Structure formats: C-alpha cells, structure tokens
C-alpha cells in the first residue's frame, strides 16, 4: 500500500507540474525540455513499477509485466533521445529518426504478450519466447523499411503521409488482438490483464490519430497536446500499481476447462502476417531486402513449429510413462505389469522357454502403518520397491500389484532360477536397515513363485504364485514358497477349507 500510494501521489504531482509548465512556458524554452523530462520521469516510474510487479507474481502475470517493462524501456530510449534533442547535443538527424522510429513501435515487445499461454507460461523466458522476440525484431526491421526507408517523407525523421493509414491499421490490429484475447481466454487473471491493456492501447491509438490527423497536427513539443502523452503514461502506471491477481474460486469437483488451443495458436500468426503484408510493399522497391526478411521470418516460424512438436512428443512420452508407472514407488503399475506378463508369456510360447513369476508381500505392513503412520508406511514401500528393483536382472520387470504386494517377472527362469532370484530379493530386503519416523523398522517379505511357458497360463500363473505366497505367510513369513508345494500343503488343510479353487 505505501508503494501504491507513493506512485499515485508522485504521478499526480508530475501531472500538475506538467500543466504548470505548459501554462507558463508552452513551446518556449525551457518548456519543451521540462515537458520531456517530466515524461521521462513518468516512464522511469512505469518501468520500475512493471519490474516490481513482475517480482510479485508468478506464471503469466510475471512474464506479462516483464514484456511491458521491455516495451517501455524502448519508449524510454526514444524519450531520452528527445531530451538529447532538446539540449542540442551534437548531430540531430539520426537522433530524430531513431526517436521517431522507437516512439512509433515501442509497443512491439508488449504485443508479444498475446502469445502467452496461461496454462504453460513459466517464470523464465524459454526458447519459444526467444523465437517470438526474434520475430518482433523482424517486425521492427520490416516496419522501418515499410514506414521510413521506402516511402518519401517530408523530413527523414518522420513517417510519410502515405503510410499513416497502414500504421493505424496495424496499431488497431494489435489493440484488437488484446481485446479478442481477453474475450477468448478462460483465465480470469489473464483476462483482466488483456482487457485493461487492450482498452489502453485502443485509447493510445486514438490519441496518436489525433496527433497525426486531428488537433495535435503541427504542434511543437511543450504544447498542450503533451499533456495527453503524459496521461498515456499515468494510465498504465495506475494499472500496474493497482492490479492484483484475481483470486481463484474454490476448487470444483471437475478441473476447469482449458482454453481451446486453436484460439491460442492463431495469435502466433500475428507477426508473420504483419511481416508478409509489409514485405509485399517493400518488394516493389527492394526485392532482395523483402525476400531476406520473409525468409528469416519463415525460419523463425519453422523453428517454433519444431520446438513445439518436440515438446509435444516429450509430453506424450511423459504421459505414457505416467500412465504405466505407480506414482508412489515408480515401478510398473498393476495394468502395465500384467501387460508385460502377457507379452513375456507370448514370447515364451514362441521360443519354448519358461517365465518365472514372483509375488511378494511385505510382512505385517498394517502394523507399520498403525504404529508409524501412513507417511512412514509410504517411505517403507518406496525403500522396499527400490531394493527389489536393485535385486533383479536388467531385463526383469517389477511392478506394484496392489497395496504392499509386488510382482516380479523373470523371463527365461525355470523353477530353480526363479527360487534363487526370489531368495536373493528376500535376503536383500531382510538385511536392509530402514528408518521411518525416526525409528528402525524391521521389514521382511513373503514370496510365492511359479513358472509358466504358455500364453494361456497367465491367470493360472498368477493364481499359483498367489497360492504360494499364502503358503509362505502360513509357514511363518520371511520365506519363499514354490507353487509345487500347493498339493502337499492342501492335504494338511482342513477338509472344510474353501481356499483352493
């Protein structure tokens, strides 16, 4: 609040000082210099306010305010050249030309905000933003050729009258793009930014039109029209210092709908289309220059497409991995490990080689959850999963079958080799020193093993491994039991038992 109040009071004082300067000095010295210095001060305040806002917010607002600061830094360079001209230091022609060029196209970095995606905008600039910035530079090059180099103006530092109308069409296109983005975007935060700055750019375009076509035409620096320029600095300054991120409503049961990608992608065509339109006129006079600008724009657009495609494929790979992995342990989830079992049995059927299956269960895991808490239980599961994964061969597969149960698939292992692998896993976990919730936890595994050679054996194999695991539990836990022990164990069970199916 103190910073906001200070900015409002300071801008009000500067506006009153500007009014006094216009009333007392007007276009006579030192009126023009005072007018330009006041506007330069307002510009510095605006840049600092944008940078301050960029540090206060995350996501799209942070990048938006950075781009706004970059735009007004361009404007500050132009205003600094105007002060330089008021002081009559050195040659003036280049300074006049550069100042007018930057004043006309200061908003190009700000227009890059239309490319921002509220769902993916990071806190830092990435390759796509860099490519968009290169496109913005090409827009400035094409604009210089179109508005200053090709047409013949009355003075080298001004735009020719013949290109005034196209300039305002392009300016209106940018302002309309902001308002259109505000209408299409779903994010309330992004909508508030685009709508406010879209309205401001539209107002700025009206003031520019008044300068070129209306009462401001022919007025010198220091005249009353300069007060409108100062107001166009105070308005965005007030927007920056008073803007707050819209609070998100209570989360709904369903996630919010994302903005349609087609709407977002259309805005990336803005700069290439502007470059192409301006290059058509440039080609009449300088075909090579126009071709070079269009070619560079095409290279940037193609590079952007390739980067987007690469990221899309990487995201798809990550989604496929996430869909097949258990979120807690990082092992294959139940569906994925069962698919692997079916695939290995099909291969075993073709190659006439066995597939070993091990079903492992953490002994007395409920007691760990009850005594140490579920967070400690999750840590125990993660450590056990890591030990199991470290104990198998590179071409074996380990998955979380459910709860504290794990499934290990060992291609090419007969009963003896599967037993040996299971025993190695059991000993590794039993000898592991686990500390959870600050206390040592002794963890052991009961394991049941089975082997199969046919693709039709999948359900039978799972049933046999599960039966063997049950036998290991009944026999005292922390042991390995094979499926072949089922018949012997069945004879020792009561006649009324309904366990065996």
C-alpha positions in Angstrom: 0.0 0.0 0.0 2.7 2.6 0.7 4.4 2.0 -2.6 1.0 2.2 -4.4 0.1 5.5 -2.6 3.6 6.9 -3.4 3.2 6.1 -7.1 -0.2 7.7 -7.3 0.9 10.8 -5.4 4.1 11.2 -7.5 2.3 10.8 -10.8 -0.3 13.4 -9.7 2.4 15.9 -8.7 4.2 15.4 -12.1 0.9 15.9 -14.0 0.3 19.1 -12.1 3.9 20.2 -12.8 3.4 19.5 -16.5 0.2 21.5 -16.6 2.0 24.4 -14.9 4.9 24.1 -17.4 2.5 24.2 -20.4 0.6 27.1 -18.9 3.8 29.2 -18.1 6.3 28.3 -20.8 4.4 26.5 -23.6 6.6 25.8 -26.6 9.2 28.4 -25.5 12.4 27.4 -23.7 12.6 25.7 -21.2 9.1 24.4 -21.8 9.9 21.6 -24.2 12.8 20.4 -22.0 10.6 20.4 -18.9 7.9 18.6 -20.7 10.2 15.9 -22.0 11.9 15.5 -18.6 8.5 15.0 -16.8 7.5 12.4 -19.3 10.9 10.7 -19.0 10.4 10.6 -15.2 7.0 9.1 -15.6 8.5 6.5 -18.0 11.2 5.5 -15.4 8.5 5.2 -12.7 6.4 3.0 -15.1 9.4 0.7 -15.9 10.2 0.3 -12.2 6.6 -0.4 -11.4 6.4 -3.1 -14.1 9.6 -4.8 -12.8 8.3 -4.6 -9.2 5.1 -6.3 -10.3 7.0 -9.0 -12.2 8.7 -9.9 -9.0 5.4 -10.1 -7.1 3.5 -12.5 -9.3 4.0 -15.9 -10.9 3.2 -17.5 -14.2 1.6 -15.4 -16.9 1.4 -12.1 -14.9 5.2 -12.2 -14.3 6.0 -12.6 -18.0 3.4 -10.1 -19.0 4.8 -7.4 -16.7 8.4 -8.2 -17.9 7.3 -7.7 -21.5 5.5 -4.4 -20.5 8.7 -3.2 -18.9 10.7 -4.1 -22.0 8.2 -2.1 -24.2 8.5 1.0 -22.0 12.3 0.6 -21.9 12.1 1.0 -25.7 10.0 4.1 -25.1 12.5 5.4 -22.6 15.3 5.2 -25.2 13.1 7.3 -27.5 12.3 9.8 -24.8 15.9 10.0 -23.8 16.8 10.9 -27.4 14.0 13.6 -27.3 15.7 15.1 -24.2 19.0 14.9 -26.1 17.5 16.9 -29.0 16.1 19.5 -26.6 19.6 20.0 -25.2 21.0 20.3 -28.8 23.9 18.0 -28.2 25.7 17.0 -31.4 24.1 16.0 -34.7 20.3 15.8 -34.6 19.3 13.9 -37.8 20.0 10.4 -36.6 18.6 11.1 -33.1 15.4 12.5 -34.6 15.0 9.5 -36.9 15.7 6.9 -34.2 13.5 8.7 -31.7 10.5 8.7 -34.1 11.0 5.1 -35.0 11.1 3.9 -31.4 8.1 6.1 -30.5 6.1 4.5 -33.3 6.9 0.9 -32.5 7.5 0.9 -28.7 4.6 -1.5 -28.3 6.1 -4.4 -30.2 7.5 -6.2 -27.1 4.2 -5.7 -25.4 2.4 -7.3 -28.3 4.3 -10.5 -27.6 2.1 -10.9 -24.5 -0.6 -12.1 -26.9 1.5 -15.2 -27.4 1.5 -16.2 -23.7 -0.3 -19.4 -22.7 -1.8 -19.1 -19.2 -1.5 -22.8 -18.7 2.2 -23.2 -19.6 3.9 -19.8 -19.1 6.9 -20.4 -16.9 8.7 -17.9 -14.6 11.6 -17.6 -17.1 11.9 -17.0 -20.8 12.3 -20.1 -22.9 13.1 -20.9 -26.5 9.6 -20.1 -27.8 9.7 -16.6 -26.2 13.2 -16.1 -27.7 11.9 -17.0 -31.2 8.9 -14.7 -30.7 11.3 -12.0 -29.8 13.3 -12.5 -33.0 10.0 -12.3 -34.9 9.4 -9.0 -33.1 12.8 -7.7 -34.2 11.9 -8.7 -37.7 8.7 -6.8 -37.4 10.7 -3.7 -36.5 13.0 -4.2 -39.4 10.1 -4.6 -41.8 8.4 -1.6 -40.2 11.4 0.5 -40.7 11.7 -0.5 -44.4 7.9 0.0 -44.9 7.3 3.2 -43.0 10.6 5.0 -43.2 13.1 3.7 -45.8 10.8 3.0 -48.8 8.3 6.0 -48.7 9.4 9.6 -49.2 8.6 11.7 -46.2 8.9 15.5 -45.9 11.7 15.0 -43.4 13.8 11.9 -42.9 12.8 11.7 -39.2 9.0 11.4 -39.9 6.7 8.9 -41.5 5.4 9.7 -44.9 1.7 10.7 -45.1 1.1 7.7 -47.4 1.8 5.2 -44.7 -0.1 6.8 -41.9 -3.3 4.8 -42.6 -1.4 1.4 -42.7 0.3 2.3 -39.4 -3.0 2.9 -37.6 -4.5 -0.3 -39.1 -1.5 -2.3 -37.7 -1.9 -0.5 -34.3 -5.6 -1.2 -34.2 -4.8 -4.8 -35.1 -2.7 -5.1 -32.0 -5.2 -3.4 -29.7 -8.0 -5.5 -31.2 -5.8 -8.6 -30.6 -5.6 -7.8 -26.9 -9.3 -7.4 -26.6 -10.0 -10.5 -28.6 -7.6 -12.5 -26.4 -9.4 -11.1 -23.4 -12.7 -12.3 -24.8 -11.5 -15.8 -25.7 -9.2 -16.6 -22.8 -10.6 -18.6 -19.8 -8.2 -17.5 -17.2 -9.7 -14.7 -15.1 -6.2 -13.3 -14.3 -5.1 -13.2 -17.9 -8.5 -11.7 -19.0 -8.1 -8.8 -16.6 -4.6 -8.0 -18.0 -5.5 -8.3 -21.6 -8.8 -6.4 -21.3 -7.2 -3.4 -19.4 -4.2 -3.1 -21.7 -6.4 -3.7 -24.8 -8.5 -0.7 -23.8 -5.4 1.3 -23.1 -3.8 0.5 -26.5 -7.1 1.5 -28.2 -7.1 4.8 -26.3 -3.4 5.3 -27.2 -4.2 4.7 -30.9 -7.0 7.4 -30.7 -4.5 9.9 -29.2 -1.9 9.1 -31.9 -4.6 9.6 -34.6 -5.4 13.0 -33.1 -1.8 13.9 -33.3 -1.4 12.9 -37.0 -4.9 13.8 -38.3 -6.5 16.0 -35.6 -5.8 19.0 -33.4 -2.4 17.8 -32.5 -1.1 18.0 -36.1 1.8 20.5 -36.4 2.1 21.2 -32.7 5.6 21.5 -31.2 6.9 19.9 -28.0 5.7 21.8 -25.0 2.2 22.5 -26.4 -1.0 21.4 -24.6 -1.0 18.1 -26.5 1.9 16.9 -24.5 -0.4 16.6 -21.5 -2.2 13.7 -23.4 1.1 12.0 -23.8 1.7 12.3 -20.1 -1.7 10.9 -19.4 -0.9 7.9 -21.5 2.0 7.2 -19.2 0.0 7.7 -16.0 -2.8 5.4 -17.1 -0.6 2.2 -17.4 1.3 3.2 -14.3 -2.0 3.2 -12.4 -2.9 -0.1 -14.0 0.3 -1.6 -12.8 0.2 -0.4 -9.2 -3.5 -1.1 -8.7 -3.6 -4.5 -10.4 -4.0 -7.6 -8.2 -4.1 -11.2 -9.3 -7.7 -12.4 -9.4 -8.4 -14.9 -6.6 -9.2 -18.3 -7.9 -12.6 -19.7 -6.7 -12.9 -22.8 -4.6 -11.7 -25.8 -6.5 -14.6 -27.6 -8.2 -15.0 -31.3 -8.4 -14.0 -31.2 -12.1 -10.9 -29.4 -13.4 -11.5 -26.1 -15.2 -11.8 -26.3 -19.0 -8.6 -25.4 -20.8 -8.6 -22.6 -23.4 -9.0 -24.1 -26.9 -5.6 -24.5 -28.4 -6.8 -23.2 -31.8 -7.5 -19.8 -30.3 -4.0 -19.5 -28.8 -2.2 -20.7 -31.8 -3.9 -18.1 -34.1 -2.1 -15.3 -32.2 1.3 -16.7 -33.1 0.5 -15.8 -36.7 0.3 -12.1 -35.9 3.9 -11.2 -36.5 4.5 -13.4 -39.6 1.3 -12.0 -41.2 2.4 -8.4 -40.5 5.9 -9.1 -41.9 4.4 -10.7 -45.0 2.0 -7.8 -45.6 4.7 -5.2 -45.2 7.2 -7.2 -47.4 4.7 -7.1 -50.3 5.1 -3.4 -50.5 8.9 -3.5 -49.8 9.4 -6.0 -52.6 8.3 -3.4 -55.2 11.3 -1.3 -54.4 13.8 -3.7 -52.7 13.1 -7.3 -53.7 16.2 -8.7 -52.0 15.5 -7.0 -48.7 11.9 -8.1 -48.7 12.9 -11.7 -49.5 15.5 -11.7 -46.7 13.0 -10.5 -44.1 10.4 -13.1 -45.2 13.0 -15.9 -45.3 14.1 -15.1 -41.7 10.5 -14.9 -40.5 9.9 -18.3 -42.2 13.0 -19.7 -40.4 11.7 -18.5 -37.0 8.2 -19.8 -37.6 9.6 -23.2 -38.7 11.9 -23.3 -35.7 8.9 -22.5 -33.4 6.9 -25.3 -35.0 9.8 -27.8 -34.5 10.3 -26.8 -30.8 6.5 -27.1 -30.2 6.5 -30.5 -31.9 9.5 -31.7 -29.9 7.8 -30.6 -26.6 4.6 -32.2 -27.6 6.3 -35.6 -28.3 8.2 -35.3 -25.0 4.9 -34.6 -23.1 3.2 -37.5 -24.8 6.1 -39.8 -23.7 5.9 -38.5 -20.2 2.1 -39.1 -20.1 2.6 -42.6 -21.4 5.2 -43.2 -18.7 3.0 -41.7 -16.0 0.1 -43.9 -17.2 2.2 -47.0 -16.8 4.0 -46.2 -13.6 3.0 -46.4 -10.0 3.1 -42.8 -8.6 4.5 -43.8 -5.2 7.2 -46.3 -6.0 8.0 -45.6 -9.6 7.5 -49.2 -10.5 5.2 -50.5 -13.2 1.6 -50.2 -12.1 -0.8 -53.2 -12.0 -2.1 -52.9 -15.5 1.4 -52.4 -17.0 3.0 -55.3 -15.2 0.1 -57.6 -16.2 0.5 -56.5 -19.9 4.3 -57.3 -19.5 3.4 -60.7 -18.2 1.1 -61.4 -21.2 3.8 -60.2 -23.6 6.5 -62.4 -22.0 4.3 -65.5 -22.0 3.6 -64.9 -25.7 7.4 -64.8 -26.3 7.9 -67.8 -24.1 5.3 -69.7 -26.2 7.2 -69.0 -29.4 10.6 -69.7 -28.0 9.7 -72.6 -25.8 11.4 -71.1 -22.7 10.0 -70.6 -19.2 8.9 -67.4 -17.5 9.4 -67.1 -13.8 6.8 -65.2 -11.7 7.3 -64.0 -8.1 4.6 -62.4 -6.0 6.0 -60.7 -2.9 4.1 -59.2 0.1 5.5 -57.0 2.9 5.0 -58.8 6.2 3.0 -57.1 8.9 2.7 -53.9 6.9 -0.5 -52.9 8.6 1.4 -52.8 11.9 3.9 -50.3 10.3 1.0 -48.0 9.2 -0.7 -48.2 12.6 2.4 -47.6 14.7 4.4 -45.2 12.5 1.7 -43.6 10.4 0.9 -43.7 6.7 3.7 -41.3 5.7 6.2 -43.7 7.3 4.4 -46.6 5.6 4.8 -44.9 2.2 8.5 -44.5 2.9 8.9 -48.2 3.7 7.2 -49.1 0.5 9.5 -46.9 -1.5 12.6 -48.4 0.1 11.3 -51.9 -0.4 10.5 -51.2 -4.0 14.0 -49.8 -4.6 15.6 -52.9 -3.0 13.5 -55.2 -5.1 14.3 -53.3 -8.3 18.0 -53.3 -7.5 18.0 -57.1 -6.9 16.6 -58.2 -10.3 18.3 -58.5 -13.7 18.2 -55.6 -16.2 15.6 -57.4 -18.4 13.3 -58.5 -15.5 10.2 -56.4 -14.7 9.0 -55.3 -11.3 5.5 -53.9 -10.7 3.3 -52.9 -7.8 0.5 -55.4 -7.9 -1.6 -53.7 -5.2 -1.1 -52.2 -1.7 2.0 -53.8 -0.3 2.2 -56.6 -2.9 4.8 -56.6 -5.7 5.0 -58.7 -8.9 8.4 -59.7 -10.5 8.5 -61.2 -13.9 11.7 -63.1 -14.8 11.9 -64.2 -18.4 13.9 -67.4 -19.1 13.9 -68.5 -15.4 12.9 -72.0 -14.5 11.6 -73.0 -11.1 15.1 -73.3 -9.5 16.4 -70.0 -11.0 13.2 -68.2 -10.0 13.6 -69.6 -6.5 17.2 -68.3 -6.4 16.1 -64.8 -7.6 13.3 -64.7 -5.0 15.6 -65.8 -2.2 18.1 -63.1 -3.2 15.4 -60.5 -3.1 14.1 -61.7 0.3 17.6 -61.6 1.9 18.3 -58.2 0.5 15.1 -56.7 2.0 15.5 -58.5 5.3 19.0 -57.2 5.6 18.0 -53.6 4.8 18.3 -51.1 7.6 15.1 -49.0 7.3 14.5 -45.9 9.4 10.9 -44.5 9.3 9.5 -41.7 11.5 12.9 -41.7 13.4 12.7 -45.3 14.4 14.2 -48.5 13.0 11.7 -50.7 11.1 12.4 -54.4 10.5 10.8 -55.3 7.2 10.6 -58.8 5.6 9.0 -60.3 2.6 7.0 -63.4 2.0 7.3 -64.6 -1.6 5.5 -67.1 -3.7 6.9 -68.3 -7.0 5.5 -70.0 -10.1 6.7 -70.7 -13.7 4.8 -71.0 -17.0 5.6 -71.5 -20.7 2.3 -70.8 -22.5 0.4 -67.6 -23.2 -2.7 -69.2 -21.9 -1.1 -69.7 -18.5 -1.4 -66.0 -17.4 -4.3 -66.4 -15.0 -3.2 -69.8 -13.8 0.3 -68.5 -13.1 -1.0 -65.6 -11.1 -3.2 -67.9 -9.1 -0.3 -70.3 -8.4 2.0 -67.5 -7.3 -0.7 -66.1 -5.1 -1.3 -69.6 -3.6 2.4 -70.0 -2.9 2.5 -66.5 -1.3 -0.3 -67.6 1.0 1.6 -70.7 1.9 4.7 -68.6 2.7 2.5 -66.5 5.1 1.2 -69.6 6.8 4.6 -71.1 7.2 5.9 -68.2 9.3 6.6 -65.4 6.7 10.1 -64.1 5.6 10.4 -67.1 3.3 10.0 -68.3 -0.3 7.4 -70.9 -1.2 7.1 -72.5 -4.7 3.8 -73.3 -6.4 4.7 -77.0 -6.4 4.2 -77.1 -2.7 0.5 -76.5 -3.1 -0.6 -80.1 -3.3 1.3 -81.1 -0.1 0.0 -78.1 1.8 -3.5 -78.8 0.6 -3.5 -82.2 2.4 -2.7 -80.5 5.7 -5.6 -78.0 5.5 -8.9 -78.8 7.0 -11.4 -80.7 4.8 -13.9 -77.8 5.1 -11.4 -75.3 3.7 -12.7 -73.5 0.6 -9.3 -71.8 -0.3 -8.3 -74.0 -3.2 -10.3 -73.3 -6.4 
